[in-house]
């Protein structure tokens, strides 16, 4: 079960608190291949890629048309 693999960071409330408390800069350190499994973290990763704010390893969904379109991501 993915919730067991991600632990407390799979909670939408904790994700919200973590992302909205930052005032000037937010740096997330984690394994994007694991985080992308959770729909909330996947949305965060996709938003970072769209804003050209992602730095790190290659993502499994980079260079796919769904990232650049306004369609719902299906991976």
MMTF fields as JSON, N, C-alpha, C and O atoms, coordinates in Angstrom:
{
  "mmtfVersion": "1.0.0",
  "mmtfProducer": "UNKNOWN",
  "numBonds": 299,
  "numAtoms": 300,
  "numGroups": 75,
  "numChains": 1,
  "numModels": 1,
  "chainsPerModel": [1],
  "groupsPerChain": [75],
  "chainIdList": ["A"],
  "bondAtomList": [4, 2, 8, 6, 12, 10, 16, 14, 20, 18, 24, 22, 28, 26, 32, 30, 36, 34, 40, 38, 44, 42, 48, 46, 52, 50, 56, 54, 60, 58, 64, 62, 68, 66, 72, 70, 76, 74, 80, 78, 84, 82, 88, 86, 92, 90, 96, 94, 100, 98, 104, 102, 108, 106, 112, 110, 116, 114, 120, 118, 124, 122, 128, 126, 132, 130, 136, 134, 140, 138, 144, 142, 148, 146, 152, 150, 156, 154, 160, 158, 164, 162, 168, 166, 172, 170, 176, 174, 180, 178, 184, 182, 188, 186, 192, 190, 196, 194, 200, 198, 204, 202, 208, 206, 212, 210, 216, 214, 220, 218, 224, 222, 228, 226, 232, 230, 236, 234, 240, 238, 244, 242, 248, 246, 252, 250, 256, 254, 260, 258, 264, 262, 268, 266, 272, 270, 276, 274, 280, 278, 284, 282, 288, 286, 292, 290, 296, 294],
  "bondOrderList": [1, 1, 1, 1, 1, 1, 1, 1, 1, 1, 1, 1, 1, 1, 1, 1, 1, 1, 1, 1, 1, 1, 1, 1, 1, 1, 1, 1, 1, 1, 1, 1, 1, 1, 1, 1, 1, 1, 1, 1, 1, 1, 1, 1, 1, 1, 1, 1, 1, 1, 1, 1, 1, 1, 1, 1, 1, 1, 1, 1, 1, 1, 1, 1, 1, 1, 1, 1, 1, 1, 1, 1, 1, 1],
  "groupList": [{"groupName": "UNK", "atomNameList": ["N", "CA", "C", "O"], "elementList": ["N", "C", "C", "O"], "formalChargeList": [0, 0, 0, 0], "bondAtomList": [1, 0, 2, 1, 3, 2], "bondOrderList": [1, 1, 2], "singleLetterCode": "X", "chemCompType": "L-PEPTIDE LINKING"}],
  "groupTypeList": [0, 0, 0, 0, 0, 0, 0, 0, 0, 0, 0, 0, 0, 0, 0, 0, 0, 0, 0, 0, 0, 0, 0, 0, 0, 0, 0, 0, 0, 0, 0, 0, 0, 0, 0, 0, 0, 0, 0, 0, 0, 0, 0, 0, 0, 0, 0, 0, 0, 0, 0, 0, 0, 0, 0, 0, 0, 0, 0, 0, 0, 0, 0, 0, 0, 0, 0, 0, 0, 0, 0, 0, 0, 0, 0],
  "groupIdList": [1, 2, 3, 4, 5, 6, 7, 8, 9, 10, 11, 12, 13, 14, 15, 16, 17, 18, 19, 20, 21, 22, 23, 24, 25, 26, 27, 28, 29, 30, 31, 32, 33, 34, 35, 36, 37, 38, 39, 40, 41, 42, 43, 44, 45, 46, 47, 48, 49, 50, 51, 52, 53, 54, 55, 56, 57, 58, 59, 60, 61, 62, 63, 64, 65, 66, 67, 68, 69, 70, 71, 72, 73, 74, 75],
  "secStructList": [7, 2, 2, 2, 2, 2, 4, 4, 4, 4, 7, 2, 2, 2, 2, 2, 2, 2, 2, 2, 1, 7, 1, 1, 7, 7, 7, 7, 7, 1, 7, 2, 2, 2, 2, 6, 6, 1, 2, 2, 2, 2, 2, 2, 2, 2, 2, 2, 2, 2, 6, 6, 7, 7, 7, 1, 1, 7, 7, 6, 6, 6, 6, 7, 2, 2, 2, 2, 1, 1, 1, 7, 7, 7, 7],
  "xCoordList": [0.844, 0.0, 0.889, 1.849, 0.582, 1.448, 1.511, 2.552, 0.418, 0.43, 1.491, 2.094, 1.714, 2.728, 4.125, 5.021, 4.323, 5.626, 5.994, 7.164, 4.997, 5.267, 5.081, 5.526, 4.439, 4.238, 3.425, 2.448, 3.823, 3.041, 3.0, 2.097, 3.958, 3.95, 2.889, 2.73, 2.153, 1.064, -0.231, -1.233, -0.223, -1.407, -1.586, -0.694, -2.724, -2.951, -2.851, -2.388, -3.279, -3.189, -1.739, -1.399, -0.901, 0.515, 1.222, 2.094, 0.846, 1.417, 1.036, 1.877, -0.234, -0.712, 0.06, 0.497, 0.227, 0.958, 2.407, 2.937, 3.038, 4.441, 4.614, 5.582, 3.694, 3.836, 3.41, 3.953, 2.457, 1.941, 2.669, 2.465, 3.496, 4.236, 5.459, 5.949, 5.948, 7.149, 6.839, 5.795, 7.745, 7.521, 8.329, 7.851, 9.518, 10.363, 10.847, 10.978, 11.11, 11.683, 11.275, 11.248, 10.965, 10.632, 11.526, 11.566, 12.231, 13.072, 12.562, 12.501, 12.198, 11.727, 12.827, 13.287, 13.239, 14.253, 13.568, 13.043, 13.582, 12.933, 13.132, 13.698, 12.674, 12.775, 11.537, 10.451, 11.674, 10.498, 9.857, 8.666, 10.631, 10.077, 9.126, 8.175, 9.372, 8.467, 7.334, 6.174, 7.657, 6.639, 5.579, 4.415, 5.952, 4.988, 3.868, 2.835, 4.061, 3.029, 1.801, 0.673, 2.021, 0.923, 0.381, 1.156, -0.929, -1.525, -1.254, -1.083, -1.212, -0.949, 0.488, 0.731, 1.434, 2.836, 3.104, 3.923, 2.415, 2.558, 2.133, 2.786, 1.041, 0.576, 1.613, 1.828, 2.25, 3.295, 4.476, 4.992, 4.904, 6.027, 5.708, 6.54, 4.509, 4.116, 4.088, 4.527, 3.577, 3.544, 4.96, 5.22, 5.858, 7.253, 7.886, 8.607, 7.615, 8.161, 7.594, 8.333, 6.283, 5.639, 6.185, 6.282, 6.542, 7.067, 8.578, 9.195, 9.158, 10.612, 11.334, 12.382, 10.754, 11.301, 11.823, 12.176, 11.873, 12.348, 13.821, 14.253, 14.586, 15.992, 16.179, 15.782, 16.77, 16.998, 17.149, 17.419, 16.969, 17.116, 16.007, 15.014, 16.204, 15.171, 13.918, 13.983, 12.788, 11.52, 10.958, 11.169, 10.253, 9.724, 8.656, 8.346, 8.083, 7.034, 7.485, 6.671, 8.754, 9.236, 9.213, 9.383, 9.002, 8.962, 7.758, 7.755, 6.751, 5.519, 4.52, 4.493, 3.702, 2.749, 1.795, 1.384, 1.426, 0.462, 0.971, 0.174, 2.283, 2.861, 2.606, 2.297, 2.731, 2.627, 1.216, 0.967, 0.306, -1.06, -1.897, -1.434, -3.108, -4.013, -4.898, -5.846, -4.597, -5.345, -4.894, -3.785, -5.762, -5.419, -4.323, -4.367, -3.341, -2.252, -2.765, -3.548, -2.329, -2.856, -1.764, -2.027, -0.648, 0.368, 0.27, 1.027],
  "yCoordList": [-1.177, 0.0, 1.239, 1.311, 2.2, 3.373, 4.218, 4.804, 4.291, 5.104, 4.621, 5.422, 3.315, 2.768, 3.129, 3.364, 3.176, 3.504, 4.964, 5.293, 5.845, 7.272, 7.785, 8.884, 7.009, 7.408, 8.679, 8.868, 9.559, 10.757, 11.738, 12.572, 11.661, 12.629, 12.322, 13.084, 11.214, 10.934, 11.61, 11.547, 12.248, 12.936, 14.273, 15.12, 14.477, 15.757, 16.961, 18.026, 16.803, 17.915, 18.278, 19.457, 17.285, 17.555, 18.137, 18.994, 17.671, 18.245, 19.719, 20.568, 20.016, 21.397, 22.279, 23.371, 21.817, 22.59, 22.798, 23.904, 21.75, 21.843, 22.841, 23.601, 22.847, 23.709, 25.146, 26.071, 25.343, 26.705, 27.472, 28.679, 26.832, 27.538, 28.273, 29.206, 27.862, 28.503, 29.953, 30.247, 30.863, 32.284, 32.788, 33.639, 32.293, 32.811, 31.708, 31.937, 30.534, 29.47, 28.13, 27.953, 27.21, 25.862, 24.886, 24.883, 24.072, 23.035, 21.704, 21.474, 20.836, 19.502, 18.522, 18.484, 17.74, 16.723, 15.376, 15.05, 14.606, 13.306, 12.571, 13.113, 11.362, 10.536, 10.773, 10.313, 11.482, 11.781, 10.53, 10.532, 9.471, 8.221, 7.59, 6.909, 7.809, 7.337, 8.337, 7.941, 9.624, 10.644, 10.684, 10.962, 10.413, 10.494, 9.471, 9.61, 8.452, 7.434, 8.027, 7.616, 8.985, 9.655, 10.765, 11.577, 10.812, 11.785, 13.229, 14.085, 13.515, 14.888, 15.304, 16.402, 14.431, 14.747, 14.778, 15.568, 13.919, 13.939, 15.304, 15.855, 15.842, 17.166, 18.241, 19.164, 18.121, 19.076, 18.973, 19.991, 17.76, 17.564, 18.119, 18.786, 17.843, 18.337, 19.856, 20.478, 20.459, 21.916, 22.491, 23.506, 21.862, 22.325, 22.244, 23.152, 21.157, 21.008, 22.087, 22.703, 22.324, 23.344, 24.739, 25.559, 25.009, 26.325, 26.423, 27.44, 25.352, 25.287, 25.463, 26.104, 24.886, 25.014, 23.683, 23.587, 22.662, 21.354, 21.208, 21.465, 20.793, 20.447, 19.07, 18.829, 18.181, 16.856, 15.831, 16.161, 14.587, 13.494, 13.569, 14.277, 12.822, 12.758, 12.127, 11.146, 12.709, 12.179, 11.192, 11.35, 10.186, 9.185, 9.741, 9.106, 10.902, 11.456, 12.678, 13.286, 13.053, 14.192, 13.839, 12.679, 14.848, 14.711, 13.919, 13.444, 13.772, 13.137, 14.236, 15.246, 14.081, 15.111, 15.533, 16.693, 14.639, 14.983, 16.093, 16.858, 16.193, 17.233, 18.608, 19.553, 18.724, 20.015, 20.369, 21.493, 19.433, 19.717, 20.062, 19.958, 20.465, 20.784, 19.595, 19.724, 18.444, 17.241, 16.667, 16.927, 15.894, 15.249, 14.218, 13.477, 14.175, 13.238, 11.836, 11.649, 10.868, 9.514, 8.503, 7.316, 8.829, 7.82, 7.471, 6.63],
  "zCoordList": [0.0, 0.0, 0.0, 0.767, -0.841, -0.991, 0.277, 0.572, 1.03, 2.242, 3.229, 3.943, 3.262, 4.157, 3.67, 4.481, 2.341, 1.786, 1.97, 2.165, 1.91, 2.045, 3.473, 3.801, 4.301, 5.683, 5.808, 5.084, 6.729, 7.01, 5.845, 5.784, 4.914, 3.81, 2.766, 1.812, 2.925, 1.998, 2.438, 1.725, 3.588, 4.091, 3.368, 3.416, 2.699, 2.006, 2.944, 2.535, 4.188, 5.138, 5.451, 5.543, 5.613, 5.89, 4.681, 4.819, 3.485, 2.266, 2.18, 1.888, 2.436, 2.402, 3.378, 3.017, 4.597, 5.601, 5.162, 5.271, 4.671, 4.251, 3.113, 3.1, 2.166, 1.002, 1.267, 0.663, 2.149, 2.361, 3.459, 3.583, 4.248, 5.298, 4.771, 5.408, 3.623, 3.066, 2.726, 2.145, 3.087, 2.819, 1.635, 0.885, 1.455, 0.38, -0.559, -1.762, -0.034, -0.841, -0.244, 0.974, -1.115, -0.668, -1.409, -2.639, -0.675, -1.26, -0.737, 0.471, -1.662, -1.302, -1.67, -2.811, -0.7, -0.943, -0.786, 0.279, -1.854, -1.799, -3.106, -4.055, -3.151, -4.346, -5.206, -4.851, -6.33, -7.15, -7.745, -8.057, -7.901, -8.422, -7.404, -7.787, -6.13, -5.087, -4.885, -4.772, -4.837, -4.591, -5.681, -5.391, -6.928, -8.034, -7.921, -8.576, -7.102, -6.92, -6.23, -6.503, -5.343, -4.647, -5.545, -6.052, -5.749, -6.672, -6.267, -7.135, -4.975, -4.522, -4.812, -5.315, -4.498, -4.772, -6.27, -6.738, -7.03, -8.483, -9.026, -9.913, -8.493, -8.911, -8.577, -9.363, -7.416, -7.033, -7.989, -8.451, -8.287, -9.211, -10.599, -11.214, -11.083, -12.405, -12.416, -13.384, -11.35, -11.271, -11.262, -11.909, -10.547, -10.521, -11.906, -12.319, -12.62, -13.972, -14.88, -15.647, -14.8, -15.636, -15.366, -16.279, -14.113, -13.73, -13.931, -13.615, -14.459, -14.641, -13.303, -13.224, -12.264, -10.919, -10.379, -9.204, -11.228, -10.786, -11.107, -12.231, -10.11, -10.278, -9.674, -8.534, -10.418, -9.872, -10.972, -12.127, -10.592, -11.549, -12.599, -12.432, -13.677, -14.705, -14.115, -13.374, -14.458, -13.981, -14.993, -16.196, -14.524, -15.45, -16.38, -17.387, -16.081, -16.919, -17.707, -18.402, -17.617, -18.4, -19.875, -20.249, -20.712, -22.163, -22.655, -23.791, -21.827, -22.272, -22.587, -21.883, -23.612, -24.012, -22.906, -22.878, -21.992, -20.952, -20.044, -19.502, -19.87, -19.023, -19.62, -18.894, -20.911, -21.56, -22.01, -22.445, -21.91, -22.329, -21.108, -19.972, -21.349, -20.247, -19.912, -19.138, -20.486, -20.201, -18.864, -18.398, -18.272, -17.012, -17.255, -18.237, -16.357, -16.485, -16.172, -15.241, -16.94, -16.794, -16.498, -16.689, -16.08, -15.824, -14.397, -13.913]
}
